[in-house]
């Protein structure tokens, strides 16, 4: 309209009025600048005020792998191999799914492939040196890549140097092991375990830096307790999934107590899995995501018997609203249970590990979970056997594959009977 008036004012009368018009425009411009500057200062102050940021602010990443609804086992010539962005969003806590947030399409499904302990040190590292990193997951690669999100527990830090902790078993792997994780298309790795600090915070920091550079997300370790308890929120197909990770285990036979690795306000480490901490974190995360998944490193080693502390931590997570609890640490598969859209797998066993062939610790499985808007809609298992440290998928209907699934069914039926 101002331009139209200027055009109409051309001529003697318009020329006489021009100085007044220009003066008025100048006043308006100055007023707009003052008001804009006031809003800018106000916004900057709110962003910089620590009181405006929630504790354990979520890190948010987006699954940018594209449409995976079709068959991914065919032509991959257009696949860049990129993982979800590692960008962290400091405002995620204020962008949770509230009453006015868009609802997920009822047909939305996100598939997860979940595995147990990934240990890339000792004999596994020696075999990687001789056979190459691409050989480690050759027997299971297809089962991992078919999922929208692939999740595991990194049992050995990736680093050079460091000082070993005063414990019987200390693990660290050559940083070249990162190639194995990339080859397996891992999206989320739990770091809250009893080995991530085996060679000190220097090694933990090295691992985190390598994963960040590769775009592989991680949860459960950090420079402070707030960072260690911070939920990781991954968005896939519009569904927001929050991951939390914790450690709880008995004092080791050597006398070493992993609880000393609990992070504080000014020291690095992990979050210890107390029911109170888990309840607080899960309840907070449920307001930020469609689903909360707790990665729990807990239990007694080399047994299918659940420890009381392990059960207390997992049940606290489910009661607080977690959709799934996925366990690690016992080095054996343990019972699983699903109820009303929630799911717990008490231990996923080993995945890459150098236990002797033929032992119960070499029997394992890949868990395939499907998440819908209301919870877990389906779960399936791919039985695997670990040979010379490397996993191999098995036929679920024959031989060792059928035997492993039968053991899973038996343990789960026995666990279900204890709940009746």
N, C-alpha and C positions, 0 to 999 in steps of 0.2 A: 504494500500500500504506500509506503514512503516513496518508493521508486516511482510509482504512478503519479503521486502528487508532484514530485520533482519534475517529471515530464510535463505535466499540465501547467506548471508555473513558468515555463519558458516564455519569454516575452517581457515587455516592460514591467508589467505588474509583478510578475514572478521574480524578476531581478531585484525589485525593491524589497521583496520579502525575504530574499535569500539569506542575508546576515542573521536575521532572527531565527530562521529555520536551522542554520548551521549551529547557532549557539545552543538551541534546544537539543539538537543531536549530540553535541559535545557533553552536555550535562547528563543525558541518558547513558552515553558510553561510559562516563566516569562512574556513575551510579552502578552500572552493571559490573564494572571491574571491582568495585569495593565489595559488592555482595558476593561475587564469585570468589574473591580472596578470602572473605570470612568463612565461606563453606569449606574452602580448601584447607584452611588452618584447622577448622573443627574436625575434618576427616582425618588429617594427619595425627592430631592429638589422640583421637580414639584408637587408631591403629597402633600407636606407640605405647599406649597405656597397658602395662602388664595385667591390670585388673580386668581388661576386656577379653583376655585369652583364657580359655578353660584349661584346667590342669589336664595333663596327658592328652593334649590336643592331637587329633587324629592326623595321620599322614594319609593323603589320598592319592591314588594312582588310578589310571584308566586303562582297561584292557583295549589296546589298539590293534589287536591281531586281525580285526575285520570279521566278516561273517564266517563262522565256523560251523554253520548248521549243516553244510553238505559234507561229502566224503573228503577227508583231508589226506587220505592215503595215496591219492593219485598224483597228478601233475603239481609240482611245487615250484615251478620255474618262476612264478611271480612272488614267491615267499621270500621276504627279506630276512627272516629269522629274528625280527625285532621283538623285544619283550615290551611289556607295558612301561610307560614313562616312569622314571624315578622321581619326578617332580613332587615336592611336598607342598601341601596346601594348608597354610596356617589358619585358614578360616573354616576348615571342614567341620569343626565342632558346632558352628552356627548354621551349617547347611544340611543338617540331618533331615530325615524324612518326618516332617511334622504333619499335622492334620491337613494342611493345604498343599502338601507336596504331591507331585504327580504319582498316580498309582501305577504299579507295574501291570502290563498286559497279563491276564490270567494264564496265557500260554507260554510265558517266559520261562525258559529253562537254561540253567548254567551247569555245565558238567565239570566235575573236579576229578582229577587223578591224584590219589594220595598214597605216599610211600613212607617207609620207616627210616631207619638210620642210614645216612650216607657217610661212610668213613673212607677217605681217600689216602690213608697213610699206610705205613708198614708194608705188608705183602701186597696190598692193593696198589700202593704207589710203585712198588718194584715191577708189578705186572704192567702198569700203565707205561713205565719206561720202556719195557720190551715190546709190548703189543700196540701201544699208542692209545691216546685218550678216547679215540672213536670206538675202540673195542669194548669199553666198559659197559655201555648201555645198548650194545648192538642187539642183544636178545630181548629187549623190552621197549625199544625206541618207539615203535608204532603205537603201543598201548599208552605211552605218555603223551605223545603229540596229538592224539585224537581229542584230548580234553581241552575245554576252554581255559582252565587254570590247573597247573600242576604244582603240587605242594609236597614238601619233604622236610626232614630234619637234618641239618648239616652237622654231623658229629665230629668233624675235625676242622679246626681253623685252617685257613690258607695263608701261609706266611713263611718268611725266612727269619732266622734269629729268634730272639726272645729267651726268657729264662724259665725252665720247667718248674711247675708247681711241685710242692713236696707231697707227691702222691704216687701210688704204685704204677698206674698207667697214664702216660701223658701222650697226647696225639697232636700232630700238626702235619699238614700236607703241603706239598709243593704248590705254589700258586697256579701252576699249569693245570691243576685239577679244576679250575674254573671252566675249562673247555668241556669237561664232562657235564657240568651243570647247564651250560649253554646247549650242549648237544641234546640233553633231556628236556629242553624247553621249560625249565623250571621257572615259575612265576613268583612263588612265595616260599621262603625257607625260614624255619624256626631256628633261632640261635640260642634260645634259653635251654642250655643243656650242661652237663657236667664235664665238657671238654673245651668249650669255646674260649675259656681263659687258662687253659693248660700251660700256655707260654706267655701269659701276662696280657695286660690291656693293649700292649703294642701289637700283639698278634691278632687280637680281636679287632682292633682298629684297621689293621691291614685287610682282614677278611671283609669287613663292612665296606671299605673303600673299593675293593675289587668287585664286590657284588653291585655296589652303586654304579660303578663305571660300566658294568655289563647290563645294567637295567634289570637286575634280578632283585626283587624286593625281599625284605627280611623283617623279622619282628622278634622282640624278646631280649634285646641287648642294647646298651647305650652308655653314653657318658655320664648319665645321672639316672636316678630312679624314675623321674618323670619321663625321660626318653625311653627307658627300658619298658615302662608300662604303657607307653603310647600305642594306641591301636593303629594298625595299618588298615586302611580302607581301600579296597580294590573295586573298581566298577567294571562290570562285564555285562553287556547287553542291557544296560540300564539298571541292572541290579547292583546294589551296594553291599559288599560283604566285608565285615570288620574282622580282622584277625588279631588275637591276643596270644601270648606265649609265656609259659612259666616253667620253672624248675622246682621239683621237690623230690628228695631222695634221702635214704639213710646215710649216716656217717660211713665212710668207706672203711674197709678192714685195715687199711694203712693208718687210720685215725684221721684222715683228711675229711673235713666237713665242708661240703660245697655251699653250705649256707653262708659261709664267709664271703662268697662272691656276690651276695645281695647288694645291689647298687644303693647308693645313698644320694642325698641332695647334691653332694659335691665329689662323688667318686663313682667310677664306672662299674658296670656289672649287669646283673640279671634281676628279674622280679621273682621272689620266692612264692611258691604256690600255697598261700594260706587261703582258706575259704573266705575270710573277710575281704582280702585284697581282690580275689577273683570276683566276688559278688559285686563289689564297688565298681570294678572296671567293666564288667559285663553290663551292668545296669546303665552305666554311662554310655557305653557303645551302642546299646540298643536304640538310643534316640538318634544315632548318627547313621544307621545302616539298616538294610532290610534283614540281614542275618549277621549273627556273631558266631565265629568259630574259634574255639579255644584249643591251642596246640599245647598239650600237657606232657612234660617230660617227667615221669614219675613212676614209682613202683619198685618191686623187687626184681633183680636180674635172674634170668634163666629159669623162670617158672611161669606157669599159667595162672597162678594164684594171685589175686589182686591184693594190694596192701591197703590197710584202712585209710592211710593218708591219701593215697591215690584216688580211692573212691570218694572220700570227703571232698577233695578238690574238684573232681569231675561232676559230682552231684550238685555242688554249690554253683558251678557254671550253668548247668541245665536249669536249676531252680531260679536262677537270676535272669533267665531268658535266652541263653545260648542255644543256637540251633544244633550245633554239633560239638563234640569233644573228641579230638583225635590224639591218641596217646603214642608215646615212644619211651624208650629206655630199657624195658625188660629184655630186649634182644630176642624175644619170642612173640609170636602172635598170641593175642589173648581174646577174650570174648567180645562180642559186639551186641548192641541192642538198639532197636528202634521203637519209638512210641510217639504217636500223635505228631508226626512231622519232625521230631528230634532224633538224633542219632549219636551213639557213642561207640567208638572203637578203642578199647582200653589200651591196646598196644598194637602198633603196626609192624612190630618186629624189625628185622634188619632188611636192608635193601642192597647196599654195597658194603660188604664187610668181609673180613678175612677169618671168620670162624672155620674150623675144619669141615670139609665136605661130609655130608651124611649125618651131621648133628641136627638136633631140633632147631638150633639157631640159624640153620641154612634153609629151613622151610619158611616161606613168606608169601606175601600176596600184595597186589596193587588193588586198592579200594577205589571203585568208581561210584561217586555220589552225584546225584542229580538234585539240584535245588530249584524249587518253584517259588512263587511268591509267598506261599504259606509254610514252607519248610522243605525237608527232604522228601522227595517223591519216589525215589528209587535208589537202591544200592546193589551193586554187583561186585564180584571179586574175580581178578585174574590171578590164579596161583602161580607162584614163581619158585624156582630153586636157585640157590646161590652156589656157583661152582668156581672154585679158585678165586673167590671174592667178587665175581661178576654175576648179576642176576640174569635169569633166563625164563621167559614166559612158558607155561606148560598148558597142555590140553586139559581143560577142566573136567573132562569126562573119562580120562584114562590115567592109569599109573599114579605117579607122584602127585599130579594135579588133582585127581579125584581124592586121593588120600588127604592132601592138605585141606581141601574144602570140607571134607567129612570131619576133620579135626576141628575146624572153625565152627561147624554146625553143632558139634557135640558140646564144645565149651560154651557156646552162646545159649544153647538149650539149658545147660546146667546153671548158667548165670540167671536166665529168665526165671527158673524155678525158685531161686533164692528171693526173687522180688514178689512172688505170689503170696 
